[in-house]
Amino acid sequence: MFQVTFSEQSIGELNKLDKLDQLEVIEPLSNLSTSELANPREPLGRFSREGTTFFRLRAGDYRIYFEHRSEESLFTHYILHKNSLTDFVFRTKLPISEEQLVEQHQSFWKYLETLNK
């Protein structure tokens, strides 16, 4: 079992969910084994970005992007809804900074909603 730590973005996303949904999102992460990280298969994937190896884990309607930092620890960088622009941008590796990801995640959809009014 791994010790899991969370970035501010991932904790913020979890805090938006009710307790039962939080458990459903985190359960697949807490059940990962070292052998699964060594040989990822769906719903787990692995990719590199700027010299860092990231893992993507599908958990219901969310994608968890994390890094295997040591033998016993994982660091969760992002928890993103699967149908969000932010998730698309991160998966397709478009050039975007972490600050832009957070800004888009918090305000982009609110902006779109205002266009409908």
C-alpha positions as MATLAB code, in Angstrom:
seq = 'MFQVTFSEQSIGELNKLDKLDQLEVIEPLSNLSTSELANPREPLGRFSREGTTFFRLRAGDYRIYFEHRSEESLFTHYILHKNSLTDFVFRTKLPISEEQLVEQHQSFWKYLETLNK';
ca = [
       0.000    0.000    0.000;
       1.234    3.461   -0.914;
       1.241    6.694    1.030;
      -0.686    9.153   -1.156;
      -0.207   12.921   -1.004;
      -2.254   15.482   -2.888;
      -1.597   18.798   -4.618;
      -3.765   21.813   -3.797;
      -5.716   21.274   -7.032;
      -6.471   17.621   -6.305;
      -7.531   18.307   -2.699;
      -9.718   21.162   -3.928;
     -11.410   18.885   -6.454;
     -11.985   16.186   -3.844;
     -13.460   18.712   -1.411;
     -16.121   19.607   -3.994;
     -17.449   16.037   -3.836;
     -19.548   14.467   -1.105;
     -17.829   11.883    1.107;
     -19.152    8.814   -0.731;
     -18.029   10.177   -4.115;
     -14.622   11.024   -2.637;
     -14.198    7.413   -1.572;
     -15.214    6.151   -5.023;
     -12.616    8.387   -6.684;
      -9.793    7.529   -4.267;
     -10.449    3.775   -3.917;
      -8.795    2.732   -7.221;
      -5.707    4.782   -6.291;
      -5.441    3.244   -2.833;
      -5.682   -0.287   -4.262;
      -2.774    0.038   -6.718;
       0.164   -2.326   -6.433;
       3.800   -1.942   -7.464;
       3.330   -4.572  -10.170;
       0.424   -2.615  -11.677;
       2.609    0.498  -11.855;
       5.381   -1.512  -13.518;
       2.986   -2.906  -16.163;
       0.017   -0.524  -16.471;
      -3.182   -1.757  -18.096;
      -6.573   -0.096  -18.339;
      -7.806    1.795  -16.380;
      -4.191    2.767  -15.624;
      -1.929    4.451  -18.150;
       1.600    5.906  -18.149;
       3.166    8.770  -20.097;
       6.119   11.143  -19.828;
       5.996   14.903  -19.752;
       9.132   17.051  -19.500;
      11.184   14.220  -17.995;
       8.556   13.207  -15.430;
       6.653    9.942  -15.655;
       2.963   10.468  -14.936;
       0.293    7.865  -14.440;
      -3.344    8.381  -15.367;
      -5.938    6.386  -13.481;
      -9.579    6.373  -14.501;
     -11.873    6.443  -11.497;
     -15.523    6.771  -12.478;
     -16.066   10.174  -14.071;
     -12.621   11.399  -12.997;
      -9.029   11.074  -14.105;
      -6.315   11.033  -11.474;
      -2.879   12.159  -12.691;
      -0.127   11.138  -10.303;
       3.564   10.420   -9.980;
       5.257    7.422   -8.325;
       7.824    9.272   -6.212;
       9.328    6.447   -4.158;
       8.791    2.790   -3.323;
       6.000    3.677   -0.940;
       4.640    7.061   -2.047;
       2.459    8.515   -4.786;
       1.865   12.219   -5.416;
      -1.442   13.183   -6.992;
      -0.948   16.231   -9.224;
      -4.463   16.574  -10.651;
      -7.929   15.134  -10.307;
      -9.952   16.211  -13.344;
     -13.425   15.413  -14.611;
     -13.223   13.219  -17.702;
     -15.288   15.564  -19.897;
     -13.493   18.782  -19.012;
     -11.359   20.935  -21.264;
      -8.592   20.798  -18.673;
      -8.460   16.992  -18.856;
      -8.356   17.137  -22.657;
      -5.519   19.668  -22.629;
      -3.494   17.650  -20.149;
      -3.993   14.336  -21.992;
      -3.124   15.782  -25.403;
       0.008   17.496  -24.068;
      -0.810   20.954  -25.353;
       1.613   23.552  -24.003;
      -0.044   24.936  -20.907;
       1.211   25.893  -17.466;
      -0.112   24.582  -14.160;
      -1.506   28.030  -13.399;
      -3.444   28.027  -16.660;
      -4.865   24.594  -15.857;
      -6.175   25.835  -12.525;
      -7.539   29.056  -14.021;
      -9.388   27.204  -16.749;
     -10.726   24.632  -14.363;
     -12.180   27.213  -11.988;
     -13.549   29.771  -14.398;
     -13.795   28.452  -17.940;
     -17.104   26.623  -17.528;
     -18.612   29.505  -15.545;
     -17.712   31.776  -18.450;
     -19.430   29.454  -20.923;
     -22.551   29.392  -18.757;
     -22.743   33.199  -18.845;
     -22.865   33.090  -22.652;
     -26.154   31.178  -22.511;
     -27.884   33.891  -20.451;
];
